[in-house]
């Protein structure tokens, strides 16, 4: 079993992380998946009240994710085989439906 895990022709390891944590990785990997990214545009922004505050907060988090992703791309471009950016799913990855949602994101890139 240990030999199989160390054989790069059979096994590869992937790091799945959040945008901010991705910059801390300092070991060789074939693929970096930046997980739980908030990159979807809000569309029409609410005006006033709590809804406006929440929309502003979302945009702030989204902007920080974009900056972190740019940093990861600058740091790892050319050093890894692939960089994937994955949206945050509505729920934790649990079961076939969630795995299919991740698959659609991975295949779509």
Biopython code that builds the backbone (N, CA, C, O; Angstrom):
import numpy as np
from Bio.PDB.StructureBuilder import StructureBuilder

atoms = [
    (1, "UNK", "N", (0.820, -1.201, 0.000)),
    (1, "UNK", "CA", (0.000, 0.000, 0.000)),
    (1, "UNK", "C", (0.859, 1.257, 0.000)),
    (1, "UNK", "O", (0.603, 2.163, -0.794)),
    (2, "UNK", "N", (1.859, 1.343, 0.855)),
    (2, "UNK", "CA", (2.717, 2.516, 0.921)),
    (2, "UNK", "C", (3.449, 2.764, -0.372)),
    (2, "UNK", "O", (3.641, 3.915, -0.764)),
    (3, "UNK", "N", (3.860, 1.711, -1.042)),
    (3, "UNK", "CA", (4.561, 1.844, -2.316)),
    (3, "UNK", "C", (3.635, 2.451, -3.371)),
    (3, "UNK", "O", (4.061, 3.292, -4.163)),
    (4, "UNK", "N", (2.379, 2.028, -3.381)),
    (4, "UNK", "CA", (1.399, 2.558, -4.330)),
    (4, "UNK", "C", (1.182, 4.042, -4.100)),
    (4, "UNK", "O", (1.096, 4.806, -5.061)),
    (5, "UNK", "N", (1.091, 4.463, -2.847)),
    (5, "UNK", "CA", (0.881, 5.878, -2.538)),
    (5, "UNK", "C", (2.063, 6.744, -2.960)),
    (5, "UNK", "O", (1.893, 7.930, -3.241)),
    (6, "UNK", "N", (3.251, 6.165, -3.005)),
    (6, "UNK", "CA", (4.445, 6.927, -3.395)),
    (6, "UNK", "C", (4.742, 6.846, -4.890)),
    (6, "UNK", "O", (5.662, 7.510, -5.367)),
    (7, "UNK", "N", (3.995, 6.060, -5.627)),
    (7, "UNK", "CA", (4.236, 5.873, -7.058)),
    (7, "UNK", "C", (3.493, 6.946, -7.852)),
    (7, "UNK", "O", (2.267, 6.893, -7.947)),
    (8, "UNK", "N", (4.216, 7.932, -8.431)),
    (8, "UNK", "CA", (3.536, 9.024, -9.135)),
    (8, "UNK", "C", (2.817, 8.588, -10.411)),
    (8, "UNK", "O", (1.994, 9.340, -10.934)),
    (9, "UNK", "N", (3.106, 7.403, -10.918)),
    (9, "UNK", "CA", (2.376, 6.935, -12.097)),
    (9, "UNK", "C", (0.994, 6.407, -11.733)),
    (9, "UNK", "O", (0.149, 6.211, -12.608)),
    (10, "UNK", "N", (0.762, 6.175, -10.435)),
    (10, "UNK", "CA", (-0.515, 5.630, -9.967)),
    (10, "UNK", "C", (-1.274, 6.632, -9.105)),
    (10, "UNK", "O", (-2.498, 6.732, -9.191)),
    (11, "UNK", "N", (-0.553, 7.365, -8.283)),
    (11, "UNK", "CA", (-1.175, 8.203, -7.262)),
    (11, "UNK", "C", (-0.693, 9.643, -7.392)),
    (11, "UNK", "O", (0.485, 9.899, -7.642)),
    (12, "UNK", "N", (-1.615, 10.566, -7.219)),
    (12, "UNK", "CA", (-1.224, 11.964, -7.107)),
    (12, "UNK", "C", (-2.028, 12.581, -5.976)),
    (12, "UNK", "O", (-3.139, 12.143, -5.676)),
    (13, "UNK", "N", (-1.463, 13.587, -5.361)),
    (13, "UNK", "CA", (-2.135, 14.264, -4.262)),
    (13, "UNK", "C", (-2.545, 15.652, -4.724)),
    (13, "UNK", "O", (-1.823, 16.312, -5.472)),
    (14, "UNK", "N", (-3.704, 16.081, -4.273)),
    (14, "UNK", "CA", (-4.212, 17.407, -4.612)),
    (14, "UNK", "C", (-4.508, 18.166, -3.330)),
    (14, "UNK", "O", (-5.034, 17.613, -2.364)),
    (15, "UNK", "N", (-4.162, 19.430, -3.344)),
    (15, "UNK", "CA", (-4.436, 20.295, -2.211)),
    (15, "UNK", "C", (-5.706, 21.071, -2.534)),
    (15, "UNK", "O", (-5.779, 21.749, -3.559)),
    (16, "UNK", "N", (-6.694, 20.975, -1.672)),
    (16, "UNK", "CA", (-7.928, 21.746, -1.811)),
    (16, "UNK", "C", (-7.976, 22.690, -0.628)),
    (16, "UNK", "O", (-7.944, 22.255, 0.523)),
    (17, "UNK", "N", (-8.054, 23.979, -0.909)),
    (17, "UNK", "CA", (-7.936, 24.953, 0.167)),
    (17, "UNK", "C", (-8.743, 26.198, -0.161)),
    (17, "UNK", "O", (-9.244, 26.350, -1.275)),
    (18, "UNK", "N", (-8.862, 27.071, 0.800)),
    (18, "UNK", "CA", (-9.514, 28.356, 0.582)),
    (18, "UNK", "C", (-8.498, 29.313, -0.054)),
    (18, "UNK", "O", (-7.295, 29.059, 0.010)),
    (19, "UNK", "N", (-8.964, 30.404, -0.664)),
    (19, "UNK", "CA", (-8.016, 31.308, -1.335)),
    (19, "UNK", "C", (-6.909, 31.832, -0.421)),
    (19, "UNK", "O", (-5.746, 31.865, -0.821)),
    (20, "UNK", "N", (-7.251, 32.236, 0.789)),
    (20, "UNK", "CA", (-6.236, 32.795, 1.676)),
    (20, "UNK", "C", (-5.218, 31.746, 2.121)),
    (20, "UNK", "O", (-4.031, 32.050, 2.240)),
    (21, "UNK", "N", (-5.665, 30.533, 2.364)),
    (21, "UNK", "CA", (-4.751, 29.480, 2.807)),
    (21, "UNK", "C", (-3.865, 28.969, 1.670)),
    (21, "UNK", "O", (-2.789, 28.425, 1.920)),
    (22, "UNK", "N", (-4.302, 29.138, 0.451)),
    (22, "UNK", "CA", (-3.538, 28.612, -0.682)),
    (22, "UNK", "C", (-2.146, 29.234, -0.760)),
    (22, "UNK", "O", (-1.199, 28.568, -1.177)),
    (23, "UNK", "N", (-2.009, 30.491, -0.369)),
    (23, "UNK", "CA", (-0.709, 31.150, -0.432)),
    (23, "UNK", "C", (0.288, 30.594, 0.581)),
    (23, "UNK", "O", (1.492, 30.800, 0.433)),
    (24, "UNK", "N", (-0.188, 29.902, 1.594)),
    (24, "UNK", "CA", (0.706, 29.363, 2.618)),
    (24, "UNK", "C", (1.364, 28.053, 2.194)),
    (24, "UNK", "O", (2.314, 27.612, 2.841)),
    (25, "UNK", "N", (0.889, 27.430, 1.139)),
    (25, "UNK", "CA", (1.404, 26.122, 0.719)),
    (25, "UNK", "C", (2.789, 26.287, 0.126)),
    (25, "UNK", "O", (2.987, 27.106, -0.772)),
    (26, "UNK", "N", (3.747, 25.520, 0.615)),
    (26, "UNK", "CA", (5.125, 25.617, 0.138)),
    (26, "UNK", "C", (5.690, 24.233, -0.188)),
    (26, "UNK", "O", (6.847, 23.955, 0.130)),
    (27, "UNK", "N", (4.909, 23.373, -0.807)),
    (27, "UNK", "CA", (5.412, 22.061, -1.185)),
    (27, "UNK", "C", (4.944, 21.742, -2.591)),
    (27, "UNK", "O", (3.951, 22.305, -3.051)),
    (28, "UNK", "N", (5.649, 20.838, -3.293)),
    (28, "UNK", "CA", (5.320, 20.578, -4.700)),
    (28, "UNK", "C", (3.978, 19.853, -4.848)),
    (28, "UNK", "O", (3.716, 18.861, -4.167)),
    (29, "UNK", "N", (3.153, 20.355, -5.729)),
    (29, "UNK", "CA", (1.868, 19.723, -6.010)),
    (29, "UNK", "C", (1.611, 19.786, -7.511)),
    (29, "UNK", "O", (2.179, 20.628, -8.206)),
    (30, "UNK", "N", (0.768, 18.909, -8.006)),
    (30, "UNK", "CA", (0.414, 18.898, -9.414)),
    (30, "UNK", "C", (-0.768, 19.824, -9.697)),
    (30, "UNK", "O", (-0.857, 20.417, -10.772)),
    (31, "UNK", "N", (-1.663, 19.942, -8.736)),
    (31, "UNK", "CA", (-2.872, 20.729, -8.951)),
    (31, "UNK", "C", (-3.220, 21.474, -7.669)),
    (31, "UNK", "O", (-3.128, 20.917, -6.575)),
    (32, "UNK", "N", (-3.616, 22.722, -7.806)),
    (32, "UNK", "CA", (-4.108, 23.490, -6.667)),
    (32, "UNK", "C", (-5.575, 23.812, -6.944)),
    (32, "UNK", "O", (-5.904, 24.423, -7.961)),
    (33, "UNK", "N", (-6.448, 23.396, -6.034)),
    (33, "UNK", "CA", (-7.869, 23.735, -6.116)),
    (33, "UNK", "C", (-8.149, 24.763, -5.040)),
    (33, "UNK", "O", (-7.977, 24.492, -3.852)),
    (34, "UNK", "N", (-8.573, 25.920, -5.448)),
    (34, "UNK", "CA", (-8.925, 26.970, -4.493)),
    (34, "UNK", "C", (-10.432, 26.847, -4.288)),
    (34, "UNK", "O", (-11.222, 27.112, -5.194)),
    (35, "UNK", "N", (-10.803, 26.449, -3.107)),
    (35, "UNK", "CA", (-12.164, 26.026, -2.801)),
    (35, "UNK", "C", (-12.950, 27.122, -2.083)),
    (35, "UNK", "O", (-12.383, 28.007, -1.443)),
    (36, "UNK", "N", (-14.257, 27.034, -2.211)),
    (36, "UNK", "CA", (-15.191, 27.915, -1.506)),
    (36, "UNK", "C", (-15.038, 29.382, -1.884)),
    (36, "UNK", "O", (-15.086, 30.267, -1.030)),
    (37, "UNK", "N", (-14.854, 29.622, -3.173)),
    (37, "UNK", "CA", (-14.689, 30.997, -3.654)),
    (37, "UNK", "C", (-16.043, 31.664, -3.866)),
    (37, "UNK", "O", (-16.991, 31.049, -4.354)),
    (38, "UNK", "N", (-16.106, 32.903, -3.496)),
    (38, "UNK", "CA", (-17.323, 33.717, -3.668)),
    (38, "UNK", "C", (-17.075, 34.686, -4.807)),
    (38, "UNK", "O", (-16.680, 35.829, -4.578)),
    (39, "UNK", "N", (-17.303, 34.241, -6.025)),
    (39, "UNK", "CA", (-16.982, 35.055, -7.191)),
    (39, "UNK", "C", (-18.197, 35.422, -8.027)),
    (39, "UNK", "O", (-18.068, 36.168, -8.998)),
    (40, "UNK", "N", (-19.351, 34.927, -7.681)),
    (40, "UNK", "CA", (-20.548, 35.205, -8.486)),
    (40, "UNK", "C", (-21.011, 36.641, -8.257)),
    (40, "UNK", "O", (-21.080, 37.106, -7.119)),
    (41, "UNK", "N", (-21.326, 37.338, -9.347)),
    (41, "UNK", "CA", (-21.826, 38.715, -9.189)),
    (41, "UNK", "C", (-23.204, 38.715, -8.530)),
    (41, "UNK", "O", (-23.987, 37.781, -8.700)),
    (42, "UNK", "N", (-23.479, 39.755, -7.792)),
    (42, "UNK", "CA", (-24.758, 39.860, -7.088)),
    (42, "UNK", "C", (-25.914, 40.231, -8.006)),
    (42, "UNK", "O", (-27.069, 39.939, -7.694)),
    (43, "UNK", "N", (-25.625, 40.859, -9.111)),
    (43, "UNK", "CA", (-26.719, 41.371, -9.936)),
    (43, "UNK", "C", (-27.154, 42.717, -9.382)),
    (43, "UNK", "O", (-26.320, 43.536, -8.995)),
    (44, "UNK", "N", (-28.446, 42.941, -9.345)),
    (44, "UNK", "CA", (-28.955, 44.215, -8.822)),
    (44, "UNK", "C", (-28.723, 44.269, -7.317)),
    (44, "UNK", "O", (-29.128, 43.373, -6.576)),
    (45, "UNK", "N", (-28.069, 45.327, -6.886)),
    (45, "UNK", "CA", (-27.719, 45.459, -5.467)),
    (45, "UNK", "C", (-28.866, 46.084, -4.696)),
    (45, "UNK", "O", (-29.481, 47.045, -5.157)),
    (46, "UNK", "N", (-29.153, 45.544, -3.529)),
    (46, "UNK", "CA", (-30.193, 46.137, -2.693)),
    (46, "UNK", "C", (-29.758, 47.516, -2.180)),
    (46, "UNK", "O", (-28.566, 47.786, -2.028)),
    (47, "UNK", "N", (-30.715, 48.355, -1.925)),
    (47, "UNK", "CA", (-30.435, 49.707, -1.425)),
    (47, "UNK", "C", (-31.053, 49.839, -0.048)),
    (47, "UNK", "O", (-32.254, 49.648, 0.140)),
    (48, "UNK", "N", (-30.200, 50.172, 0.910)),
    (48, "UNK", "CA", (-30.669, 50.448, 2.254)),
    (48, "UNK", "C", (-30.787, 49.228, 3.138)),
    (48, "UNK", "O", (-31.004, 48.106, 2.679)),
    (49, "UNK", "N", (-30.640, 49.486, 4.407)),
    (49, "UNK", "CA", (-30.878, 48.481, 5.430)),
    (49, "UNK", "C", (-29.864, 47.347, 5.454)),
    (49, "UNK", "O", (-28.773, 47.431, 4.889)),
    (50, "UNK", "N", (-30.271, 46.300, 6.125)),
    (50, "UNK", "CA", (-29.423, 45.130, 6.316)),
    (50, "UNK", "C", (-29.033, 44.485, 4.992)),
    (50, "UNK", "O", (-27.901, 44.024, 4.844)),
    (51, "UNK", "N", (-29.944, 44.444, 4.034)),
    (51, "UNK", "CA", (-29.649, 43.827, 2.737)),
    (51, "UNK", "C", (-28.473, 44.525, 2.048)),
    (51, "UNK", "O", (-27.613, 43.864, 1.465)),
    (52, "UNK", "N", (-28.436, 45.839, 2.115)),
    (52, "UNK", "CA", (-27.324, 46.581, 1.518)),
    (52, "UNK", "C", (-26.020, 46.278, 2.244)),
    (52, "UNK", "O", (-24.974, 46.132, 1.613)),
    (53, "UNK", "N", (-26.083, 46.184, 3.578)),
    (53, "UNK", "CA", (-24.889, 45.865, 4.359)),
    (53, "UNK", "C", (-24.360, 44.474, 4.022)),
    (53, "UNK", "O", (-23.153, 44.286, 3.867)),
    (54, "UNK", "N", (-25.264, 43.499, 3.907)),
    (54, "UNK", "CA", (-24.858, 42.138, 3.579)),
    (54, "UNK", "C", (-24.272, 42.087, 2.165)),
    (54, "UNK", "O", (-23.275, 41.403, 1.931)),
    (55, "UNK", "N", (-24.878, 42.797, 1.237)),
    (55, "UNK", "CA", (-24.358, 42.830, -0.128)),
    (55, "UNK", "C", (-22.955, 43.441, -0.156)),
    (55, "UNK", "O", (-22.078, 42.947, -0.864)),
    (56, "UNK", "N", (-22.745, 44.499, 0.599)),
    (56, "UNK", "CA", (-21.417, 45.113, 0.691)),
    (56, "UNK", "C", (-20.401, 44.160, 1.284)),
    (56, "UNK", "O", (-19.264, 44.080, 0.820)),
    (57, "UNK", "N", (-20.816, 43.437, 2.314)),
    (57, "UNK", "CA", (-19.930, 42.454, 2.940)),
    (57, "UNK", "C", (-19.562, 41.370, 1.936)),
    (57, "UNK", "O", (-18.393, 41.001, 1.823)),
    (58, "UNK", "N", (-20.559, 40.851, 1.199)),
    (58, "UNK", "CA", (-20.298, 39.825, 0.190)),
    (58, "UNK", "C", (-19.299, 40.344, -0.847)),
    (58, "UNK", "O", (-18.349, 39.644, -1.197)),
    (59, "UNK", "N", (-19.510, 41.556, -1.334)),
    (59, "UNK", "CA", (-18.603, 42.117, -2.329)),
    (59, "UNK", "C", (-17.190, 42.272, -1.786)),
    (59, "UNK", "O", (-16.219, 42.081, -2.518)),
    (60, "UNK", "N", (-17.070, 42.616, -0.507)),
    (60, "UNK", "CA", (-15.757, 42.734, 0.117)),
    (60, "UNK", "C", (-15.056, 41.380, 0.187)),
    (60, "UNK", "O", (-13.872, 41.272, -0.129)),
    (61, "UNK", "N", (-15.786, 40.356, 0.600)),
    (61, "UNK", "CA", (-15.215, 39.010, 0.662)),
    (61, "UNK", "C", (-14.847, 38.545, -0.744)),
    (61, "UNK", "O", (-13.771, 37.986, -0.955)),
    (62, "UNK", "N", (-15.733, 38.774, -1.696)),
    (62, "UNK", "CA", (-15.473, 38.387, -3.075)),
    (62, "UNK", "C", (-14.208, 39.062, -3.601)),
    (62, "UNK", "O", (-13.384, 38.420, -4.253)),
    (63, "UNK", "N", (-14.057, 40.339, -3.322)),
    (63, "UNK", "CA", (-12.856, 41.061, -3.764)),
    (63, "UNK", "C", (-11.599, 40.477, -3.131)),
    (63, "UNK", "O", (-10.575, 40.343, -3.800)),
    (64, "UNK", "N", (-11.666, 40.127, -1.846)),
    (64, "UNK", "CA", (-10.485, 39.535, -1.196)),
    (64, "UNK", "C", (-10.172, 38.166, -1.789)),
    (64, "UNK", "O", (-9.003, 37.795, -1.896)),
    (65, "UNK", "N", (-11.197, 37.409, -2.176)),
    (65, "UNK", "CA", (-10.971, 36.114, -2.832)),
    (65, "UNK", "C", (-10.268, 36.324, -4.176)),
    (65, "UNK", "O", (-9.341, 35.592, -4.522)),
    (66, "UNK", "N", (-10.717, 37.326, -4.924)),
    (66, "UNK", "CA", (-10.099, 37.587, -6.235)),
    (66, "UNK", "C", (-8.623, 37.954, -6.085)),
    (66, "UNK", "O", (-7.786, 37.497, -6.864)),
    (67, "UNK", "N", (-8.308, 38.763, -5.105)),
    (67, "UNK", "CA", (-6.913, 39.149, -4.861)),
    (67, "UNK", "C", (-6.088, 37.920, -4.477)),
    (67, "UNK", "O", (-4.974, 37.733, -4.968)),
    (68, "UNK", "N", (-6.641, 37.089, -3.600)),
    (68, "UNK", "CA", (-5.923, 35.880, -3.178)),
    (68, "UNK", "C", (-5.717, 34.926, -4.359)),
    (68, "UNK", "O", (-4.651, 34.327, -4.494)),
    (69, "UNK", "N", (-6.724, 34.786, -5.201)),
    (69, "UNK", "CA", (-6.615, 33.914, -6.375)),
    (69, "UNK", "C", (-5.527, 34.435, -7.311)),
    (69, "UNK", "O", (-4.721, 33.657, -7.821)),
    (70, "UNK", "N", (-5.502, 35.745, -7.536)),
    (70, "UNK", "CA", (-4.450, 36.328, -8.371)),
    (70, "UNK", "C", (-3.069, 36.040, -7.778)),
    (70, "UNK", "O", (-2.122, 35.753, -8.509)),
    (71, "UNK", "N", (-2.963, 36.118, -6.461)),
    (71, "UNK", "CA", (-1.690, 35.812, -5.799)),
    (71, "UNK", "C", (-1.286, 34.356, -5.968)),
    (71, "UNK", "O", (-0.118, 34.051, -6.206)),
    (72, "UNK", "N", (-2.255, 33.462, -5.844)),
    (72, "UNK", "CA", (-1.979, 32.034, -6.035)),
    (72, "UNK", "C", (-1.538, 31.780, -7.471)),
    (72, "UNK", "O", (-0.571, 31.056, -7.711)),
    (73, "UNK", "N", (-2.245, 32.375, -8.419)),
    (73, "UNK", "CA", (-1.885, 32.191, -9.827)),
    (73, "UNK", "C", (-0.480, 32.720, -10.096)),
    (73, "UNK", "O", (0.294, 32.080, -10.807)),
    (74, "UNK", "N", (-0.144, 33.873, -9.542)),
    (74, "UNK", "CA", (1.199, 34.427, -9.733)),
    (74, "UNK", "C", (2.251, 33.535, -9.076)),
    (74, "UNK", "O", (3.324, 33.327, -9.644)),
    (75, "UNK", "N", (1.960, 33.013, -7.901)),
    (75, "UNK", "CA", (2.914, 32.193, -7.157)),
    (75, "UNK", "C", (3.118, 30.816, -7.785)),
    (75, "UNK", "O", (4.246, 30.329, -7.860)),
    (76, "UNK", "N", (2.041, 30.194, -8.233)),
    (76, "UNK", "CA", (2.120, 28.793, -8.651)),
    (76, "UNK", "C", (2.108, 28.588, -10.163)),
    (76, "UNK", "O", (2.385, 27.478, -10.619)),
    (77, "UNK", "N", (1.805, 29.595, -10.943)),
    (77, "UNK", "CA", (1.758, 29.446, -12.388)),
    (77, "UNK", "C", (3.105, 28.924, -12.887)),
    (77, "UNK", "O", (4.157, 29.477, -12.564)),
    (78, "UNK", "N", (3.057, 27.872, -13.663)),
    (78, "UNK", "CA", (4.280, 27.258, -14.170)),
    (78, "UNK", "C", (4.894, 26.244, -13.235)),
    (78, "UNK", "O", (5.749, 25.465, -13.656)),
    (79, "UNK", "N", (4.483, 26.230, -11.973)),
    (79, "UNK", "CA", (5.024, 25.270, -11.004)),
    (79, "UNK", "C", (4.071, 24.124, -10.738)),
    (79, "UNK", "O", (4.483, 23.092, -10.209)),
    (80, "UNK", "N", (2.811, 24.282, -11.090)),
    (80, "UNK", "CA", (1.828, 23.213, -10.900)),
    (80, "UNK", "C", (1.155, 22.938, -12.243)),
    (80, "UNK", "O", (1.142, 23.792, -13.129)),
    (81, "UNK", "N", (0.604, 21.747, -12.378)),
    (81, "UNK", "CA", (-0.046, 21.392, -13.622)),
    (81, "UNK", "C", (-1.326, 22.158, -13.868)),
    (81, "UNK", "O", (-1.655, 22.475, -15.011)),
    (82, "UNK", "N", (-2.049, 22.459, -12.805)),
    (82, "UNK", "CA", (-3.365, 23.079, -12.976)),
    (82, "UNK", "C", (-3.780, 23.816, -11.707)),
    (82, "UNK", "O", (-3.516, 23.361, -10.594)),
    (83, "UNK", "N", (-4.428, 24.953, -11.892)),
    (83, "UNK", "CA", (-5.027, 25.699, -10.783)),
    (83, "UNK", "C", (-6.520, 25.762, -11.040)),
    (83, "UNK", "O", (-6.953, 26.300, -12.059)),
    (84, "UNK", "N", (-7.312, 25.219, -10.125)),
    (84, "UNK", "CA", (-8.773, 25.225, -10.249)),
    (84, "UNK", "C", (-9.352, 26.164, -9.215)),
    (84, "UNK", "O", (-8.901, 26.199, -8.070)),
    (85, "UNK", "N", (-10.347, 26.919, -9.619)),
    (85, "UNK", "CA", (-11.060, 27.809, -8.712)),
    (85, "UNK", "C", (-12.482, 27.272, -8.612)),
    (85, "UNK", "O", (-13.205, 27.230, -9.608)),
    (86, "UNK", "N", (-12.880, 26.865, -7.421)),
    (86, "UNK", "CA", (-14.173, 26.231, -7.203)),
    (86, "UNK", "C", (-15.086, 27.130, -6.379)),
    (86, "UNK", "O", (-14.677, 27.696, -5.365)),
    (87, "UNK", "N", (-16.322, 27.248, -6.832)),
    (87, "UNK", "CA", (-17.322, 28.013, -6.074)),
    (87, "UNK", "C", (-17.647, 27.316, -4.764)),
    (87, "UNK", "O", (-17.520, 26.098, -4.642)),
    (88, "UNK", "N", (-18.065, 28.104, -3.794)),
    (88, "UNK", "CA", (-18.575, 27.492, -2.571)),
    (88, "UNK", "C", (-19.928, 26.864, -2.879)),
    (88, "UNK", "O", (-20.795, 27.489, -3.489)),
    (89, "UNK", "N", (-20.090, 25.624, -2.450)),
    (89, "UNK", "CA", (-21.363, 24.935, -2.642)),
    (89, "UNK", "C", (-22.333, 25.344, -1.541)),
    (89, "UNK", "O", (-21.922, 25.856, -0.500)),
    (90, "UNK", "N", (-23.607, 25.119, -1.775)),
    (90, "UNK", "CA", (-24.636, 25.488, -0.803)),
    (90, "UNK", "C", (-24.501, 24.669, 0.483)),
    (90, "UNK", "O", (-24.901, 25.117, 1.557)),
    (91, "UNK", "N", (-23.935, 23.465, 0.363)),
    (91, "UNK", "CA", (-23.757, 22.581, 1.526)),
    (91, "UNK", "C", (-22.389, 21.943, 1.472)),
    (91, "UNK", "O", (-21.681, 22.042, 0.470)),
    (92, "UNK", "N", (-22.021, 21.284, 2.567)),
    (92, "UNK", "CA", (-20.788, 20.506, 2.572)),
    (92, "UNK", "C", (-20.882, 19.405, 1.530)),
    (92, "UNK", "O", (-21.976, 18.973, 1.165)),
    (93, "UNK", "N", (-19.738, 18.960, 1.057)),
    (93, "UNK", "CA", (-19.715, 17.874, 0.070)),
    (93, "UNK", "C", (-20.073, 16.582, 0.793)),
    (93, "UNK", "O", (-19.266, 16.001, 1.519)),
    (94, "UNK", "N", (-21.298, 16.159, 0.571)),
    (94, "UNK", "CA", (-21.807, 14.961, 1.228)),
    (94, "UNK", "C", (-22.752, 14.261, 0.257)),
    (94, "UNK", "O", (-23.866, 14.729, 0.022)),
    (95, "UNK", "N", (-22.318, 13.169, -0.290)),
    (95, "UNK", "CA", (-23.174, 12.393, -1.168)),
    (95, "UNK", "C", (-22.911, 12.643, -2.638)),
    (95, "UNK", "O", (-22.117, 13.506, -3.015)),
    (96, "UNK", "N", (-23.595, 11.869, -3.453)),
    (96, "UNK", "CA", (-23.376, 11.866, -4.898)),
    (96, "UNK", "C", (-23.721, 13.206, -5.553)),
    (96, "UNK", "O", (-23.007, 13.641, -6.456)),
    (97, "UNK", "N", (-24.788, 13.866, -5.122)),
    (97, "UNK", "CA", (-25.173, 15.141, -5.752)),
    (97, "UNK", "C", (-24.093, 16.203, -5.565)),
    (97, "UNK", "O", (-23.774, 16.949, -6.491)),
    (98, "UNK", "N", (-23.542, 16.259, -4.370)),
    (98, "UNK", "CA", (-22.481, 17.239, -4.110)),
    (98, "UNK", "C", (-21.222, 16.900, -4.905)),
    (98, "UNK", "O", (-20.550, 17.795, -5.418)),
    (99, "UNK", "N", (-20.906, 15.625, -5.008)),
    (99, "UNK", "CA", (-19.743, 15.224, -5.804)),
    (99, "UNK", "C", (-19.948, 15.559, -7.281)),
    (99, "UNK", "O", (-19.003, 15.960, -7.962)),
    (100, "UNK", "N", (-21.148, 15.401, -7.769)),
    (100, "UNK", "CA", (-21.440, 15.768, -9.164)),
    (100, "UNK", "C", (-21.307, 17.273, -9.374)),
    (100, "UNK", "O", (-20.842, 17.719, -10.423)),
    (101, "UNK", "N", (-21.714, 18.051, -8.382)),
    (101, "UNK", "CA", (-21.567, 19.511, -8.491)),
    (101, "UNK", "C", (-20.093, 19.891, -8.575)),
    (101, "UNK", "O", (-19.725, 20.763, -9.362)),
    (102, "UNK", "N", (-19.251, 19.250, -7.779)),
    (102, "UNK", "CA", (-17.820, 19.500, -7.859)),
    (102, "UNK", "C", (-17.264, 19.039, -9.203)),
    (102, "UNK", "O", (-16.436, 19.723, -9.806)),
    (103, "UNK", "N", (-17.715, 17.897, -9.661)),
    (103, "UNK", "CA", (-17.264, 17.385, -10.951)),
    (103, "UNK", "C", (-17.565, 18.378, -12.072)),
    (103, "UNK", "O", (-16.714, 18.632, -12.924)),
    (104, "UNK", "N", (-18.773, 18.937, -12.070)),
    (104, "UNK", "CA", (-19.132, 19.918, -13.099)),
    (104, "UNK", "C", (-18.189, 21.112, -13.081)),
    (104, "UNK", "O", (-17.822, 21.628, -14.137)),
    (105, "UNK", "N", (-17.797, 21.552, -11.900)),
    (105, "UNK", "CA", (-16.871, 22.668, -11.813)),
    (105, "UNK", "C", (-15.485, 22.274, -12.326)),
    (105, "UNK", "O", (-14.855, 23.032, -13.064)),
    (106, "UNK", "N", (-15.017, 21.106, -11.942)),
    (106, "UNK", "CA", (-13.693, 20.663, -12.357)),
    (106, "UNK", "C", (-13.601, 20.428, -13.863)),
    (106, "UNK", "O", (-12.610, 20.795, -14.494)),
    (107, "UNK", "N", (-14.628, 19.821, -14.429)),
    (107, "UNK", "CA", (-14.641, 19.524, -15.856)),
    (107, "UNK", "C", (-14.800, 20.815, -16.654)),
    (107, "UNK", "O", (-14.260, 20.939, -17.753)),
    (108, "UNK", "N", (-15.539, 21.773, -16.103)),
    (108, "UNK", "CA", (-15.796, 23.024, -16.807)),
    (108, "UNK", "C", (-14.587, 23.933, -16.909)),
    (108, "UNK", "O", (-14.637, 24.932, -17.627)),
    (109, "UNK", "N", (-13.513, 23.624, -16.222)),
    (109, "UNK", "CA", (-12.324, 24.506, -16.250)),
    (109, "UNK", "C", (-11.274, 23.985, -17.179)),
    (109, "UNK", "O", (-10.216, 24.598, -17.322)),
]
sb = StructureBuilder()
sb.init_structure("model")
sb.init_model(0)
sb.init_chain("A")
sb.init_seg("    ")
for serial, (resi, resn, name, xyz) in enumerate(atoms, 1):
    if name == "N":
        sb.init_residue(resn, " ", resi, " ")
    sb.init_atom(name, np.array(xyz, "f"), 0.0, 1.0, " ", f" {name:<3s}", serial, name[0])
structure = sb.get_structure()
